């Protein structure tokens, strides 16, 4: 069992026993660890203590982040930036596949594919001659061939070349936290979709790390306030996990909602980003001693 699977098990337990406010000892038992080792694992994984992390899993916290996301999204658009919080932001250059590339199905291309451990489980990453074209989380117990099915459906004529070492190097750039003053890694992404879908995916890149936005708010930012349902459909069709942050879009009520790679994984991502954003904010407001 990897670290993320232990975290997911704890999240499921918390959902079932929220009213009981389970102690550190009880949560450690669910993870199959001693309280000491559980606290150390959690702090290393999330960058915060289990107590602080659990606060970020609550509905009240999600609603507060949603309000923040709604209020800063317009400013981020106007500035042409992803937002003020740079802790986990990545400089992602998104390109749309041409009609000819879509029609050819990747004919003549060699896609470098590989599996890599990440803070949120094993990720399948594929890189085309024009950039990352696929990133998906592998479900627990899923075979490698099954995990590659969506990739093969998108690029049926491309030849796949397995290179887990390259995938691990790329995952380190994708998921490694970096400081607010550090230059964000620059990554190229190639997507295939309709003009509207690509617009939605570009809009997702502007949601600051650690912030949330509703489907309606995202639709409004595109100038199509009545298109929340269509926006939701485009968000659901995103094939580039984490890099195109569809996990930062939730329902207007503050309920996190579904995620194609698992409800617990989405909640873990949001709490991970939210907790680290809070740390960054606290550090920036604390006067020097």
Backbone as CSV, one residue per row, in Angstrom:
resi,resn,N_x,N_y,N_z,CA_x,CA_y,CA_z,C_x,C_y,C_z
1,UNK,0.849,-1.199,0.000,0.000,0.000,0.000,0.884,1.248,0.000
2,UNK,0.679,2.162,-0.977,1.481,3.367,-1.014,0.877,4.453,-0.120
3,UNK,1.596,5.565,0.004,1.174,6.612,0.930,-0.209,7.145,0.591
4,UNK,-0.474,7.368,-0.715,-1.777,7.911,-1.068,-2.903,6.962,-0.675
5,UNK,-2.722,5.663,-0.881,-3.768,4.704,-0.542,-4.064,4.717,0.953
6,UNK,-3.025,4.929,1.754,-3.248,5.061,3.197,-4.064,6.321,3.491
7,UNK,-3.726,7.409,2.816,-4.457,8.668,3.016,-5.910,8.511,2.586
8,UNK,-6.141,7.862,1.439,-7.508,7.666,0.944,-8.327,6.840,1.928
9,UNK,-7.706,5.834,2.523,-8.410,5.011,3.509,-8.827,5.864,4.709
10,UNK,-7.941,6.756,5.136,-8.258,7.631,6.263,-9.387,8.593,5.897
11,UNK,-9.370,9.129,4.673,-10.426,10.047,4.247,-11.784,9.338,4.252
12,UNK,-11.816,8.100,3.759,-13.075,7.349,3.774,-13.567,7.131,5.202
13,UNK,-12.641,6.855,6.102,-13.019,6.647,7.500,-13.567,7.927,8.110
14,UNK,-12.920,9.049,7.819,-13.383,10.331,8.350,-14.788,10.644,7.847
15,UNK,-15.049,10.373,6.564,-16.378,10.624,6.023,-17.445,9.838,6.774
16,UNK,-17.102,8.619,7.163,-18.073,7.756,7.843,-18.199,8.076,9.326
17,UNK,-17.213,8.756,9.906,-17.201,9.005,11.353,-16.933,10.475,11.666
18,UNK,-17.397,11.356,10.785,-17.118,12.784,10.954,-17.606,13.314,12.300
19,UNK,-18.810,12.926,12.685,-19.406,13.466,13.908,-18.645,13.041,15.160
20,UNK,-17.878,11.966,15.053,-17.157,11.455,16.215,-15.817,12.144,16.429
21,UNK,-15.376,12.931,15.458,-14.084,13.615,15.555,-12.987,12.635,15.985
22,UNK,-12.672,11.665,15.133,-11.716,10.626,15.518,-10.345,11.188,15.896
23,UNK,-9.738,10.564,16.878,-8.442,11.015,17.398,-7.314,10.565,16.480
24,UNK,-6.118,11.086,16.750,-4.932,10.704,16.006,-4.700,9.201,16.109
25,UNK,-4.901,8.649,17.285,-4.676,7.220,17.483,-5.618,6.384,16.626
26,UNK,-6.875,6.789,16.541,-7.854,6.043,15.741,-7.520,6.136,14.261
27,UNK,-7.135,7.318,13.806,-6.776,7.484,12.398,-5.520,6.687,12.055
28,UNK,-4.574,6.667,12.968,-3.355,5.899,12.738,-3.668,4.413,12.583
29,UNK,-4.626,3.915,13.375,-5.027,2.513,13.266,-5.608,2.230,11.888
30,UNK,-6.415,3.156,11.359,-6.984,2.972,10.024,-5.899,2.923,8.956
31,UNK,-4.819,3.657,9.161,-3.718,3.670,8.198,-2.771,2.490,8.398
32,UNK,-2.981,1.730,9.482,-2.108,0.595,9.751,-0.749,0.997,10.260
33,UNK,-0.702,2.140,10.974,0.571,2.653,11.468,0.441,3.044,12.939
34,UNK,1.570,3.200,13.604,1.549,3.745,14.956,1.233,5.232,14.867
35,UNK,0.725,5.841,15.944,0.461,7.286,15.905,1.684,8.098,15.506
36,UNK,2.868,7.704,15.998,4.089,8.430,15.669,4.368,8.370,14.170
37,UNK,4.335,7.152,13.603,4.648,7.008,12.183,3.550,7.609,11.297
38,UNK,2.300,7.526,11.750,1.212,8.130,10.976,1.382,9.645,10.929
39,UNK,1.678,10.253,12.074,1.872,11.709,12.120,3.036,12.115,11.222
40,UNK,4.117,11.359,11.253,5.276,11.672,10.430,4.961,11.510,8.944
41,UNK,4.251,10.419,8.578,3.862,10.201,7.185,2.975,11.336,6.695
42,UNK,1.972,11.667,7.493,1.026,12.702,7.086,1.731,14.041,6.912
43,UNK,2.583,14.383,7.863,3.271,15.676,7.788,4.196,15.737,6.585
44,UNK,4.862,14.611,6.273,5.742,14.584,5.103,4.940,14.646,3.815
45,UNK,3.783,13.995,3.792,2.967,13.935,2.581,2.249,15.257,2.323
46,UNK,1.609,15.796,3.358,0.772,16.983,3.182,1.494,18.285,3.506
47,UNK,2.617,18.194,4.222,3.313,19.414,4.614,2.692,20.088,5.821
48,UNK,1.645,19.477,6.371,0.969,20.003,7.554,0.626,18.828,8.464
49,UNK,0.203,19.135,9.672,-0.162,18.082,10.609,-1.497,17.461,10.200
50,UNK,-1.780,16.241,10.689,-3.086,15.639,10.389,-4.257,16.522,10.809
51,UNK,-4.133,17.192,11.954,-5.225,18.049,12.429,-5.511,19.171,11.438
52,UNK,-4.452,19.855,10.974,-4.643,20.946,10.021,-5.201,20.432,8.699
53,UNK,-4.713,19.282,8.278,-5.181,18.701,7.028,-6.668,18.354,7.110
54,UNK,-7.085,17.767,8.230,-8.474,17.342,8.372,-9.421,18.537,8.346
55,UNK,-8.956,19.669,8.851,-9.778,20.874,8.787,-10.052,21.277,7.339
56,UNK,-9.096,20.975,6.459,-9.243,21.322,5.049,-10.169,20.364,4.305
57,UNK,-10.609,19.307,4.969,-11.544,18.373,4.354,-13.003,18.734,4.634
58,UNK,-13.232,19.737,5.486,-14.590,20.056,5.893,-15.317,20.868,4.836
59,UNK,-16.645,20.787,4.871,-17.467,21.537,3.936,-17.293,23.034,4.135
60,UNK,-17.157,23.475,5.401,-16.981,24.906,5.673,-15.711,25.423,5.013
61,UNK,-14.659,24.642,5.065,-13.405,25.057,4.436,-13.574,25.143,2.921
62,UNK,-14.272,24.161,2.344,-14.502,24.173,0.899,-15.293,25.409,0.486
63,UNK,-16.285,25.768,1.277,-17.089,26.945,0.951,-16.251,28.218,1.026
64,UNK,-15.378,28.291,2.020,-14.516,29.469,2.138,-13.574,29.563,0.940
65,UNK,-12.991,28.446,0.544,-12.116,28.441,-0.623,-12.889,28.791,-1.885
66,UNK,-14.129,28.324,-1.958,-14.960,28.626,-3.118,-15.182,30.120,-3.232
67,UNK,-15.471,30.761,-2.104,-15.658,32.210,-2.124,-14.374,32.903,-2.565
68,UNK,-13.245,32.451,-2.058,-11.966,33.039,-2.452,-11.717,32.850,-3.941
69,UNK,-12.008,31.642,-4.420,-11.783,31.346,-5.832,-12.639,32.201,-6.729
70,UNK,-13.900,32.371,-6.355,-14.795,33.192,-7.152,-14.306,34.639,-7.189
71,UNK,-13.773,35.114,-6.066,-13.408,36.526,-5.998,-12.091,36.816,-6.716
72,UNK,-11.173,35.828,-6.763,-9.874,36.091,-7.362,-9.790,35.672,-8.823
73,UNK,-10.775,34.907,-9.298,-10.666,34.377,-10.657,-10.621,35.500,-11.688
74,UNK,-11.505,36.497,-11.513,-11.524,37.596,-12.468,-10.220,38.367,-12.470
75,UNK,-9.671,38.594,-11.278,-8.401,39.317,-11.183,-7.278,38.528,-11.837
76,UNK,-7.306,37.209,-11.657,-6.275,36.375,-12.267,-6.356,36.449,-13.781
77,UNK,-7.590,36.470,-14.305,-7.765,36.587,-15.752,-7.232,37.924,-16.249
78,UNK,-7.591,38.984,-15.527,-7.189,40.322,-15.965,-5.672,40.463,-15.965
79,UNK,-5.015,39.830,-15.003,-3.570,39.928,-14.895,-2.851,38.956,-15.823
80,UNK,-3.604,38.003,-16.396,-2.996,37.002,-17.249,-2.162,36.007,-16.462
81,UNK,-2.448,35.873,-15.172,-1.685,34.986,-14.298,-2.606,33.925,-13.712
82,UNK,-2.006,32.921,-13.109,-2.800,31.884,-12.460,-3.188,32.278,-11.045
83,UNK,-2.678,33.380,-10.542,-3.103,33.843,-9.238,-1.932,34.195,-8.336
84,UNK,-2.235,34.734,-7.167,-1.176,35.184,-6.273,-0.421,34.057,-5.583
85,UNK,-1.064,32.942,-5.332,-0.402,31.843,-4.656,0.381,30.997,-5.641
86,UNK,1.695,30.919,-5.485,2.537,30.229,-6.461,3.050,28.898,-5.946
87,UNK,2.574,28.441,-4.792,3.174,27.279,-4.163,3.147,26.042,-5.048
88,UNK,2.029,25.793,-5.723,1.917,24.596,-6.554,1.546,24.926,-7.997
89,UNK,1.606,26.179,-8.348,1.265,26.538,-9.720,2.356,26.068,-10.671
90,UNK,1.938,25.660,-11.833,2.862,25.234,-12.881,2.640,26.090,-14.114
91,UNK,3.713,26.404,-14.798,3.599,27.167,-16.034,3.293,26.174,-17.158
92,UNK,2.023,25.966,-17.408,1.594,24.980,-18.401,1.224,25.681,-19.693
93,UNK,1.941,25.354,-20.752,1.600,25.864,-22.071,0.691,24.874,-22.774
94,UNK,-0.565,25.254,-22.969,-1.550,24.342,-23.540,-1.711,24.601,-25.030
95,UNK,-1.574,23.547,-25.814,-1.789,23.616,-27.255,-2.897,22.649,-27.631
96,UNK,-3.704,23.036,-28.617,-4.765,22.170,-29.097,-4.292,21.400,-30.322
97,UNK,-4.618,20.121,-30.366,-4.287,19.315,-31.533,-5.039,19.843,-32.746
98,UNK,-4.402,19.842,-33.891,-5.054,20.304,-35.120,-6.038,19.247,-35.604
99,UNK,-7.009,19.637,-36.443,-7.933,18.639,-37.005,-7.195,17.495,-37.687
100,UNK,-6.086,17.825,-38.354,-5.327,16.783,-39.029,-4.703,15.805,-38.048
101,UNK,-4.188,16.321,-36.915,-3.599,15.452,-35.903,-4.649,14.565,-35.252
102,UNK,-5.836,15.136,-35.038,-6.916,14.339,-34.448,-7.350,13.241,-35.410
103,UNK,-7.500,13.605,-36.675,-7.936,12.631,-37.682,-6.917,11.514,-37.853
104,UNK,-5.636,11.844,-37.791,-4.603,10.830,-38.001,-4.467,9.885,-36.823
105,UNK,-4.977,10.282,-35.660,-4.891,9.425,-34.485,-3.475,9.187,-34.008
106,UNK,-2.585,10.140,-34.321,-1.196,9.989,-33.903,-0.374,9.126,-34.835
107,UNK,-0.851,8.939,-36.047,-0.128,8.103,-37.014,1.300,8.648,-37.222
108,UNK,2.290,7.786,-37.065,3.682,8.189,-37.223,4.324,8.716,-35.953
109,UNK,3.541,8.891,-34.904,4.077,9.378,-33.646,4.547,8.223,-32.761
110,UNK,5.554,8.493,-31.950,5.955,7.595,-30.872,5.653,8.315,-29.559
111,UNK,4.793,7.738,-28.755,4.454,8.326,-27.468,5.287,7.657,-26.384
112,UNK,6.038,8.443,-25.653,6.783,7.935,-24.515,5.820,7.822,-23.333
113,UNK,5.589,6.621,-22.854,4.627,6.401,-21.774,5.328,5.753,-20.587
114,UNK,4.787,6.012,-19.416,5.364,5.396,-18.233,4.500,5.617,-17.013
115,UNK,4.768,4.843,-15.991,4.035,4.926,-14.730,4.971,5.469,-13.654
116,UNK,4.428,6.372,-12.823,5.246,7.006,-11.782,4.430,7.178,-10.514
117,UNK,5.082,7.010,-9.362,4.439,7.291,-8.085,4.335,8.795,-7.886
118,UNK,3.194,9.244,-7.377,2.966,10.655,-7.091,2.327,10.771,-5.709
119,UNK,2.159,11.979,-5.183,1.479,12.116,-3.888,0.046,11.603,-3.910
120,UNK,-0.521,11.377,-5.097,-1.913,10.957,-5.202,-2.057,9.613,-5.897
121,UNK,-1.044,8.788,-5.774,-1.088,7.462,-6.351,-0.291,7.370,-7.639
122,UNK,-0.357,6.197,-8.263,0.392,5.964,-9.496,-0.267,6.715,-10.644
123,UNK,0.549,7.388,-11.446,0.058,8.178,-12.574,0.659,7.649,-13.866
124,UNK,-0.195,7.490,-14.883,0.256,7.146,-16.226,0.452,8.438,-16.998
125,UNK,1.647,8.643,-17.518,1.971,9.868,-18.245,2.424,9.499,-19.641
126,UNK,1.927,10.219,-20.636,2.348,9.996,-22.021,2.767,11.325,-22.631
127,UNK,3.873,11.278,-23.372,4.412,12.483,-23.993,4.482,12.281,-25.498
128,UNK,3.880,13.209,-26.242,3.889,13.189,-27.696,5.008,14.092,-28.203
129,UNK,5.243,14.125,-29.518,6.241,15.061,-30.050,5.919,16.524,-29.752
130,UNK,4.667,16.809,-29.375,4.277,18.191,-29.094,3.984,18.455,-27.625
131,UNK,4.302,17.509,-26.767,4.110,17.741,-25.344,3.320,16.632,-24.677
132,UNK,3.070,16.811,-23.385,2.315,15.824,-22.618,0.905,15.711,-23.191
133,UNK,0.499,14.507,-23.551,-0.819,14.330,-24.157,-1.753,13.490,-23.301
134,UNK,-1.248,12.994,-22.182,-2.101,12.174,-21.313,-1.480,12.108,-19.929
135,UNK,-2.328,12.242,-18.905,-1.913,12.029,-17.524,-3.142,11.558,-16.764
136,UNK,-3.095,10.339,-16.266,-4.249,9.789,-15.562,-3.788,8.972,-14.374
137,UNK,-4.607,8.956,-13.331,-4.284,8.173,-12.151,-4.790,6.750,-12.310
138,UNK,-3.959,5.813,-11.904,-4.285,4.400,-12.028,-5.071,3.963,-10.799
139,UNK,-6.204,3.329,-11.018,-7.010,2.845,-9.908,-6.305,1.672,-9.233
140,UNK,-6.522,1.523,-7.949,-5.872,0.459,-7.201,-6.214,-0.904,-7.805
141,UNK,-5.196,-1.686,-8.097,-5.397,-3.013,-8.665,-5.575,-3.035,-10.167
142,UNK,-5.588,-1.883,-10.813,-5.790,-1.820,-12.261,-4.526,-2.255,-13.001
143,UNK,-4.694,-3.077,-14.028,-3.560,-3.534,-14.818,-3.070,-2.417,-15.740
144,UNK,-1.795,-2.499,-16.106,-1.197,-1.466,-16.946,-1.929,-1.333,-18.276
145,UNK,-2.303,-2.451,-18.886,-2.968,-2.404,-20.186,-4.317,-1.702,-20.084
146,UNK,-5.058,-1.972,-19.027,-6.362,-1.320,-18.837,-6.180,0.174,-18.608
147,UNK,-5.131,0.547,-17.867,-4.890,1.955,-17.595,-4.569,2.727,-18.864
148,UNK,-4.016,2.051,-19.865,-3.635,2.703,-21.110,-4.771,2.767,-22.130
149,UNK,-5.938,2.229,-21.777,-7.016,2.140,-22.758,-7.456,3.500,-23.272
150,UNK,-7.659,4.468,-22.367,-8.092,5.803,-22.792,-7.042,6.458,-23.684
151,UNK,-5.782,6.246,-23.370,-4.703,6.784,-24.197,-4.758,6.196,-25.599
152,UNK,-4.960,4.894,-25.707,-5.029,4.247,-27.012,-6.251,4.710,-27.808
153,UNK,-7.346,4.999,-27.101,-8.549,5.477,-27.791,-8.326,6.860,-28.391
154,UNK,-7.553,7.692,-27.715,-7.294,9.047,-28.218,-6.269,9.055,-29.336
155,UNK,-5.264,8.202,-29.221,-4.180,8.174,-30.208,-3.991,6.732,-30.703
156,UNK,-4.998,6.208,-31.426,-4.997,4.772,-31.773,-3.881,4.337,-32.717
157,UNK,-3.326,5.261,-33.495,-2.314,4.879,-34.473,-0.891,5.197,-34.029
158,UNK,-0.772,5.757,-32.853,0.561,6.055,-32.333,1.191,4.791,-31.765
159,UNK,2.507,4.750,-31.781,3.237,3.635,-31.185,3.673,4.043,-29.785
160,UNK,3.432,3.174,-28.808,3.763,3.475,-27.422,5.120,2.881,-27.062
161,UNK,5.936,3.712,-26.430,7.252,3.277,-25.975,7.307,3.440,-24.469
162,UNK,7.451,2.343,-23.741,7.431,2.365,-22.272,8.757,2.888,-21.730
163,UNK,8.674,3.933,-20.906,9.870,4.508,-20.286,9.477,5.052,-18.913
164,UNK,9.510,4.188,-17.905,9.102,4.602,-16.566,10.076,5.603,-15.949
165,UNK,11.340,5.531,-16.301,12.310,6.485,-15.760,11.991,7.914,-16.206
166,UNK,11.657,8.067,-17.485,11.294,9.394,-17.990,10.013,9.882,-17.325
167,UNK,9.068,8.970,-17.099,7.815,9.339,-16.445,8.068,9.802,-15.016
168,UNK,8.978,9.114,-14.319,9.290,9.517,-12.944,9.938,10.902,-12.908
169,UNK,10.816,11.172,-13.859,11.443,12.496,-13.913,10.401,13.583,-14.167
170,UNK,9.475,13.290,-15.053,8.439,14.260,-15.375,7.481,14.450,-14.201
171,UNK,7.140,13.359,-13.525,6.248,13.456,-12.366,6.869,14.301,-11.266
172,UNK,8.188,14.211,-11.109,8.864,15.024,-10.098,8.682,16.507,-10.387
173,UNK,8.690,16.870,-11.664,8.470,18.271,-12.043,7.005,18.662,-11.869
174,UNK,6.100,17.724,-12.129,4.672,18.012,-12.056,4.182,18.185,-10.623
175,UNK,4.688,17.356,-9.717,4.111,17.288,-8.377,5.010,17.832,-7.280
176,UNK,6.242,18.156,-7.589,7.151,18.637,-6.549,6.765,20.036,-6.099
177,UNK,6.451,20.227,-4.812,6.148,21.580,-4.337,7.378,22.475,-4.491
178,UNK,7.120,23.729,-4.815,8.217,24.681,-4.911,7.810,25.971,-4.222
179,UNK,8.766,26.738,-3.808,8.496,27.924,-2.999,7.884,29.034,-3.843
180,UNK,7.317,29.988,-3.142,6.663,31.107,-3.817,7.651,31.920,-4.642
181,UNK,8.912,31.897,-4.256,9.908,32.702,-4.960,10.606,31.936,-6.080
182,UNK,10.356,30.627,-6.142,11.012,29.822,-7.160,10.272,29.931,-8.486
183,UNK,11.013,29.792,-9.554,10.395,29.828,-10.861,9.655,28.527,-11.117
184,UNK,8.400,28.621,-11.543,7.588,27.432,-11.749,8.101,26.639,-12.939
185,UNK,8.079,25.291,-12.826,8.475,24.482,-13.972,7.580,24.767,-15.173
186,UNK,8.160,24.783,-16.352,7.405,25.041,-17.576,7.166,23.721,-18.293
187,UNK,5.905,23.430,-18.569,5.531,22.172,-19.197,4.607,22.430,-20.375
188,UNK,4.777,21.651,-21.441,3.907,21.765,-22.612,2.899,20.636,-22.594
189,UNK,1.649,20.987,-22.896,0.561,20.014,-22.899,-0.175,20.090,-24.225
190,UNK,-0.481,18.938,-24.785,-1.250,18.856,-26.032,-2.588,18.213,-25.724
191,UNK,-3.679,18.890,-26.079,-5.017,18.358,-25.825,-5.774,18.223,-27.141
192,UNK,-6.754,17.346,-27.162,-7.635,17.223,-28.313,-9.065,17.360,-27.813
193,UNK,-9.786,18.299,-28.420,-11.158,18.559,-28.004,-11.773,19.627,-28.872
194,UNK,-13.041,19.920,-28.610,-13.732,20.971,-29.356,-13.198,22.334,-28.942
195,UNK,-13.549,23.349,-29.718,-13.105,24.706,-29.397,-13.575,25.116,-28.009
196,UNK,-14.810,24.779,-27.669,-15.348,25.130,-26.357,-14.610,24.381,-25.248
197,UNK,-14.362,23.105,-25.448,-13.642,22.339,-24.436,-12.259,22.923,-24.178
198,UNK,-11.561,23.281,-25.232,-10.230,23.855,-25.075,-10.302,25.183,-24.310
199,UNK,-11.337,25.987,-24.579,-11.523,27.238,-23.826,-11.693,26.963,-22.342
200,UNK,-12.478,25.950,-22.014,-12.692,25.591,-20.610,-11.387,25.123,-19.977
201,UNK,-10.640,24.301,-20.677,-9.380,23.788,-20.125,-8.369,24.905,-19.935
202,UNK,-8.361,25.871,-20.846,-7.478,27.020,-20.647,-7.907,27.811,-19.408
203,UNK,-9.215,27.922,-19.207,-9.715,28.652,-18.038,-9.320,27.944,-16.744
204,UNK,-9.303,26.622,-16.766,-8.910,25.877,-15.571,-7.482,26.218,-15.140
205,UNK,-6.626,26.482,-16.112,-5.229,26.799,-15.801,-5.093,28.106,-15.036
206,UNK,-6.119,28.934,-15.059,-6.054,30.230,-14.388,-6.593,30.196,-12.966
207,UNK,-7.094,29.051,-12.524,-7.569,28.946,-11.143,-6.354,28.777,-10.240
208,UNK,-6.150,29.666,-9.289,-4.954,29.562,-8.446,-4.918,28.258,-7.662
209,UNK,-3.740,27.720,-7.463,-3.588,26.544,-6.620,-4.078,26.859,-5.221
210,UNK,-4.876,25.954,-4.665,-5.421,26.171,-3.339,-6.709,26.952,-3.337
211,UNK,-7.207,27.367,-4.509,-8.488,28.066,-4.616,-9.483,27.154,-5.328
212,UNK,-10.749,27.467,-5.194,-11.806,26.710,-5.862,-12.696,27.655,-6.628
213,UNK,-13.414,27.112,-7.609,-14.407,27.874,-8.345,-15.565,26.933,-8.651
214,UNK,-16.767,27.485,-8.751,-17.925,26.667,-9.086,-18.046,26.542,-10.601
215,UNK,-18.855,25.576,-11.036,-19.092,25.419,-12.468,-19.729,26.683,-13.042
216,UNK,-20.658,27.268,-12.269,-21.291,28.495,-12.725,-20.306,29.641,-12.795
217,UNK,-19.423,29.751,-11.807,-18.423,30.806,-11.814,-17.459,30.660,-12.977
218,UNK,-17.092,29.429,-13.288,-16.197,29.186,-14.413,-16.889,29.554,-15.722
219,UNK,-18.178,29.193,-15.836,-18.939,29.540,-17.037,-19.038,31.052,-17.200
220,UNK,-19.281,31.759,-16.084,-19.381,33.220,-16.140,-18.071,33.851,-16.580
221,UNK,-16.948,33.279,-16.123,-15.651,33.837,-16.495,-15.381,33.698,-17.983
222,UNK,-16.067,32.761,-18.622,-15.928,32.568,-20.066,-16.913,33.421,-20.862
223,UNK,-17.754,34.172,-20.147,-18.761,34.987,-20.821,-19.997,34.205,-21.219
224,UNK,-20.154,32.997,-20.642,-21.307,32.152,-20.954,-21.952,31.691,-19.653
225,UNK,-22.550,32.604,-18.880,-23.052,32.260,-17.550,-24.131,31.176,-17.531
226,UNK,-24.818,30.982,-18.659,-25.872,29.970,-18.708,-25.344,28.596,-19.110
227,UNK,-24.044,28.489,-19.284,-23.470,27.245,-19.821,-22.788,26.401,-18.757
228,UNK,-23.255,26.475,-17.511,-22.607,25.728,-16.433,-22.600,24.228,-16.710
229,UNK,-23.699,23.715,-17.276,-23.771,22.280,-17.559,-22.756,21.890,-18.632
230,UNK,-22.641,22.714,-19.675,-21.670,22.431,-20.735,-20.241,22.526,-20.203
231,UNK,-20.016,23.476,-19.310,-18.698,23.599,-18.681,-18.391,22.339,-17.879
232,UNK,-19.386,21.854,-17.143,-19.198,20.634,-16.368,-18.842,19.450,-17.244
233,UNK,-19.478,19.370,-18.401,-19.190,18.286,-19.335,-17.764,18.384,-19.858
234,UNK,-17.318,19.603,-20.167,-15.948,19.799,-20.659,-14.932,19.467,-19.575
235,UNK,-15.227,19.867,-18.348,-14.336,19.562,-17.229,-14.180,18.046,-17.077
236,UNK,-15.298,17.328,-17.213,-15.280,15.877,-17.039,-14.495,15.167,-18.132
237,UNK,-14.332,15.800,-19.284,-13.631,15.173,-20.412,-12.131,15.492,-20.429
238,UNK,-11.659,16.188,-19.413,-10.231,16.494,-19.334,-9.426,15.202,-19.131
239,UNK,-8.435,14.975,-19.975,-7.600,13.784,-19.883,-6.213,14.056,-19.311
240,UNK,-5.985,15.287,-18.851,-4.674,15.641,-18.303,-4.859,15.938,-16.815
241,UNK,-4.783,14.900,-16.007,-5.018,15.052,-14.570,-3.978,15.960,-13.938
242,UNK,-4.412,16.733,-12.956,-3.593,17.609,-12.123,-3.021,18.797,-12.876
243,UNK,-2.380,18.576,-14.025,-1.805,19.696,-14.777,-2.894,20.648,-15.240
244,UNK,-3.980,20.105,-15.782,-5.172,20.909,-16.067,-6.098,20.649,-14.885
245,UNK,-6.168,21.580,-13.929,-6.704,21.278,-12.601,-8.226,21.253,-12.492
246,UNK,-8.833,20.260,-13.114,-10.285,20.137,-13.012,-10.718,19.817,-11.579
247,UNK,-9.773,19.375,-10.741,-10.114,19.081,-9.347,-10.459,20.347,-8.569
248,UNK,-10.155,21.531,-9.111,-10.440,22.775,-8.397,-11.838,23.322,-8.686
249,UNK,-12.642,22.587,-9.423,-14.012,23.007,-9.720,-14.971,22.146,-8.909
250,UNK,-15.855,22.803,-8.138,-16.812,22.077,-7.314,-18.200,22.699,-7.488
251,UNK,-19.165,22.098,-6.853,-20.539,22.595,-6.962,-20.705,23.908,-6.202
252,UNK,-21.736,24.668,-6.603,-21.989,25.971,-5.989,-22.259,25.863,-4.496
253,UNK,-22.743,24.702,-4.036,-23.069,24.509,-2.624,-21.829,24.292,-1.774
254,UNK,-20.675,24.081,-2.404,-19.468,23.773,-1.662,-19.185,22.287,-1.597
255,UNK,-20.131,21.457,-2.084,-19.906,20.017,-2.125,-18.878,19.715,-3.204
256,UNK,-17.904,18.893,-2.875,-16.798,18.633,-3.794,-17.261,17.965,-5.072
257,UNK,-18.164,16.985,-4.985,-18.670,16.320,-6.181,-17.741,15.209,-6.663
258,UNK,-18.091,14.678,-7.822,-17.361,13.522,-8.344,-16.082,13.934,-9.068
259,UNK,-15.257,12.933,-9.345,-13.992,13.133,-10.035,-13.685,11.841,-10.764
260,UNK,-13.280,11.949,-12.011,-13.135,10.745,-12.816,-12.080,9.795,-12.277
261,UNK,-11.155,10.322,-11.463,-10.121,9.473,-10.872,-10.353,9.212,-9.387
262,UNK,-11.609,9.394,-8.943,-11.959,9.035,-7.577,-12.241,10.220,-6.677
263,UNK,-13.345,10.119,-5.942,-13.787,11.180,-5.043,-12.740,11.461,-3.965
264,UNK,-12.178,10.398,-3.362,-11.191,10.610,-2.307,-9.947,11.311,-2.840
265,UNK,-9.561,10.975,-4.082,-8.365,11.603,-4.655,-8.594,13.105,-4.855
266,UNK,-9.783,13.480,-5.306,-10.079,14.902,-5.486,-10.029,15.630,-4.153
267,UNK,-10.611,15.051,-3.128,-10.609,15.688,-1.815,-9.191,15.790,-1.259
268,UNK,-8.397,14.745,-1.497,-7.009,14.786,-1.031,-6.245,15.902,-1.729
269,UNK,-6.453,16.065,-3.033,-5.789,17.134,-3.777,-6.173,18.505,-3.233
270,UNK,-7.462,18.708,-3.023,-7.936,20.009,-2.572,-7.412,20.324,-1.172
271,UNK,-7.445,19.332,-0.281,-6.952,19.561,1.068,-5.443,19.790,1.064
272,UNK,-4.729,19.040,0.229,-3.264,19.181,0.104,-2.908,20.589,-0.359
273,UNK,-3.590,21.063,-1.411,-3.316,22.405,-1.923,-3.778,23.479,-0.945
274,UNK,-4.965,23.271,-0.356,-5.497,24.267,0.564,-4.640,24.435,1.799
275,UNK,-4.169,23.314,2.348,-3.341,23.377,3.547,-2.019,24.073,3.264
276,UNK,-1.421,23.757,2.125,-0.139,24.378,1.787,-0.310,25.863,1.441
277,UNK,-1.441,26.189,0.833,-1.681,27.606,0.546,-1.815,28.393,1.848
278,UNK,-2.486,27.775,2.840,-2.629,28.441,4.137,-1.271,28.645,4.791
279,UNK,-0.391,27.646,4.667,0.949,27.791,5.212,1.699,28.936,4.545
280,UNK,1.570,29.001,3.225,2.256,30.063,2.482,1.719,31.433,2.881
281,UNK,0.388,31.511,3.036,-0.221,32.787,3.422,0.227,33.194,4.822
282,UNK,0.250,32.227,5.750,0.677,32.531,7.116,2.135,32.986,7.154
283,UNK,2.962,32.329,6.346,4.389,32.677,6.321,4.592,34.087,5.780
284,UNK,3.766,34.478,4.809,3.929,35.801,4.183,3.426,36.923,5.091
285,UNK,2.535,36.588,6.055,1.977,37.619,6.930,2.641,37.653,8.291
286,UNK,3.513,36.661,8.561,4.189,36.636,9.856,5.354,37.606,9.861
287,UNK,5.395,38.561,10.788,6.497,39.521,10.799,7.820,38.858,11.139
288,UNK,8.882,39.354,10.562,10.201,38.810,10.857,10.543,39.034,12.328
289,UNK,11.162,38.013,12.891,11.550,38.111,14.299,12.843,38.918,14.442
